[in-house]
């Protein structure tokens, strides 16, 4: 090999090694902690029967595990206790009121994406599937003063225990010496129903729709 070729070969070898070392300076991150927040839920009823609703404020909380395998990307999983359900809008004429709380254990497994927007601040996004299992329900309020109102479905228990859908979150992560604090907004869209949905049933759809505000604490 000619001297010029040797020099060129050594140059590219050194340059390649430098680039390789730079691309491998990222250290994977493991983090775990707790989360909790407020939920605002409704049920998406599809029926000839009108069910006007307002956001039903309740609670969710659990544990979080996150693994960032490469720069800007990772995966986040949670195991949460979540209160959902629905609250019907108060009838101003007859003053009818009704609300029901439905509790689930839920497991979202989400793709985690982040961007550094400050020295210790990240803009984060999470998106992915979620499964859940019904563990109980409670009628919070029932006051019906209209004798012509259809209320038979108030006595329906949850008929489908398994729940699944899609969840997305967006928020900010603040990194400190004590750990990371994450404030995010969340939305869950259920793809399964809580009641039977044949043509003979009252509802052809009855899926969860949940918004929330959550605070998570993670330590590495």
C-alpha positions in Angstrom: 0.0 0.0 0.0 1.3 3.5 -0.9 2.1 6.0 1.9 -0.9 8.2 0.8 -3.2 5.2 1.0 -1.9 4.3 4.4 -2.4 7.8 5.7 -5.9 7.8 4.2 -6.7 4.4 5.8 -5.4 5.5 9.2 -7.4 8.8 9.0 -10.7 7.1 8.3 -10.0 4.4 10.9 -9.4 7.1 13.6 -12.3 9.1 12.4 -14.6 6.1 12.4 -13.5 5.1 15.9 -14.1 8.7 17.1 -17.6 8.7 15.6 -18.4 5.3 17.1 -17.2 6.4 20.5 -19.4 9.5 20.3 -22.5 7.6 19.3 -22.0 5.2 22.2 -21.5 7.8 25.0 -25.2 7.6 25.8 -25.8 5.6 29.0 -29.2 3.8 29.2 -31.4 5.0 32.0 -33.5 2.9 34.5 -35.9 4.8 36.7 -38.8 3.8 38.9 -41.2 5.5 41.3 -44.8 6.5 42.0 -47.5 8.5 40.3 -50.8 10.0 41.2 -53.4 12.4 39.9 -56.9 13.4 39.1 -59.1 11.8 36.5 -62.0 13.3 34.5 -64.0 10.5 33.0 -67.0 9.9 30.8 -68.5 6.9 29.1 -69.0 7.0 25.4 -72.6 5.7 25.1 -73.9 5.0 21.6 -77.7 4.6 21.8 -81.0 6.1 20.9 -81.2 6.9 24.6 -79.6 10.2 25.4 -77.2 10.2 28.3 -75.9 13.8 28.8 -72.8 13.9 30.9 -70.3 16.1 32.6 -66.7 15.2 33.5 -66.6 13.0 36.6 -63.6 14.0 38.8 -61.9 11.1 40.7 -58.4 9.7 41.4 -55.8 7.4 40.0 -52.3 6.4 41.2 -49.7 3.6 41.1 -46.1 2.7 40.3 -44.0 3.6 37.3 -41.0 1.9 35.7 -39.1 3.5 32.8 -36.2 2.3 30.7 -34.6 4.7 28.1 -32.6 2.5 25.8 -31.3 5.2 23.5 -31.2 8.9 23.2 -34.7 10.4 23.1 -36.4 7.0 23.1 -37.5 4.4 25.6 -40.4 2.5 27.1 -42.6 3.3 30.2 -44.9 0.9 32.0 -47.2 1.6 34.9 -49.5 -0.4 37.3 -52.3 1.8 38.4 -55.5 1.9 40.4 -57.9 4.0 38.5 -61.4 5.4 39.2 -63.5 6.0 36.1 -67.2 5.9 35.4 -69.7 8.7 34.5 -71.7 11.5 36.0 -74.9 12.5 34.3 -75.6 16.2 33.8 -78.2 17.5 36.3 -81.6 17.9 34.8 -82.6 21.5 35.7 -86.3 20.8 35.4 -86.6 17.6 37.4 -83.3 17.9 39.2 -82.4 14.3 38.2 -78.9 13.3 39.4 -76.8 10.1 38.8 -73.2 9.1 39.0 -71.3 5.8 39.2 -67.6 5.2 40.0 -65.9 2.1 38.4 -62.5 1.0 39.6 -59.9 -0.7 37.5 -56.4 -2.1 37.8 -54.7 -0.8 34.6 -51.4 -1.6 32.9 -50.2 0.8 30.2 -47.1 0.0 28.2 -46.0 3.1 26.4 -43.4 4.2 24.0 -41.5 7.0 25.7 -40.1 10.0 23.7 -38.3 13.0 25.1 -36.6 16.2 24.0 -34.3 18.3 26.1 -35.7 21.8 26.3 -33.4 23.1 29.1 -30.4 22.0 31.1 -32.5 19.8 33.4 -35.9 19.9 31.7 -37.4 17.5 29.2 -40.5 17.7 27.0 -41.9 14.1 27.1 -44.5 12.1 25.2 -45.8 8.7 25.9 -48.1 6.7 23.6 -49.3 3.1 23.5 -51.8 0.4 24.5 -53.3 -0.1 27.9 -55.2 -3.1 29.4 -57.3 -3.0 32.5 -59.4 -5.3 34.7 -62.5 -4.3 36.5 -62.3 -4.7 40.3 -65.4 -2.9 41.6 -68.0 -0.2 41.3 -70.1 2.1 43.5 -73.1 4.1 42.8 -72.3 7.6 44.1 -75.6 9.4 43.6 -79.1 8.6 42.4 -81.9 11.1 42.6 -84.6 10.7 39.9 -87.7 12.9 40.1 -88.9 12.4 36.5 -91.2 9.3 36.4 -90.8 9.0 32.6 -87.0 8.9 32.6 -85.5 5.6 31.4 -83.4 4.3 34.4 -83.2 0.6 33.8 -79.5 0.7 32.9 -78.7 2.2 36.4 -79.1 -1.3 37.7 -76.8 -2.9 35.2 -73.6 -4.1 36.7 -70.4 -3.9 34.6 -70.9 -6.8 32.2 -67.4 -6.9 30.7 -64.5 -7.1 33.1 -61.6 -6.8 30.6 -60.8 -3.4 29.3 -58.4 -2.2 26.6 -57.6 0.9 24.7 -55.0 3.5 23.8 -53.3 6.0 26.1 -51.3 9.1 25.4 -49.5 11.6 27.7 -47.6 14.9 27.3 -45.8 16.8 29.9 -42.6 18.2 31.4 -39.9 16.4 33.4 -37.8 18.3 35.8 -34.6 16.6 36.8 -33.1 17.3 40.2 -30.5 15.7 42.5 -33.4 14.1 44.4 -34.9 12.5 41.3 -37.2 13.5 38.5 -40.6 15.2 38.8 -43.0 14.8 35.9 -46.2 16.8 35.4 -48.3 15.6 32.5 -51.7 15.6 30.9 -53.2 12.3 29.9 -55.9 10.9 27.7 -57.3 7.3 27.5 -59.7 6.1 24.8 -61.3 2.8 25.5 -61.8 0.3 22.6 -63.9 -2.1 24.7 -67.4 -1.7 26.2 -68.5 -2.0 29.8 -72.0 -3.2 28.9 -73.2 -5.8 26.4 -73.7 -4.3 23.0 -75.9 -6.6 20.9 -78.8 -5.2 18.9 -81.1 -6.2 21.6 -79.3 -4.2 24.3 -79.8 -0.6 25.2 -76.3 0.5 24.3 -74.4 -0.4 21.1 -71.3 1.1 22.6 -70.2 2.0 26.2 -66.5 2.7 26.3 -64.4 4.7 28.7 -63.0 8.2 27.9 -60.6 9.5 30.6 -58.6 12.7 30.8 -56.2 13.3 33.6 -53.5 15.4 35.2 -50.7 13.4 36.8 -47.6 14.0 38.9 -44.9 11.3 38.8 -41.7 11.0 41.0 -38.9 8.9 39.6 -35.5 8.0 41.0 -32.7 6.2 39.2 
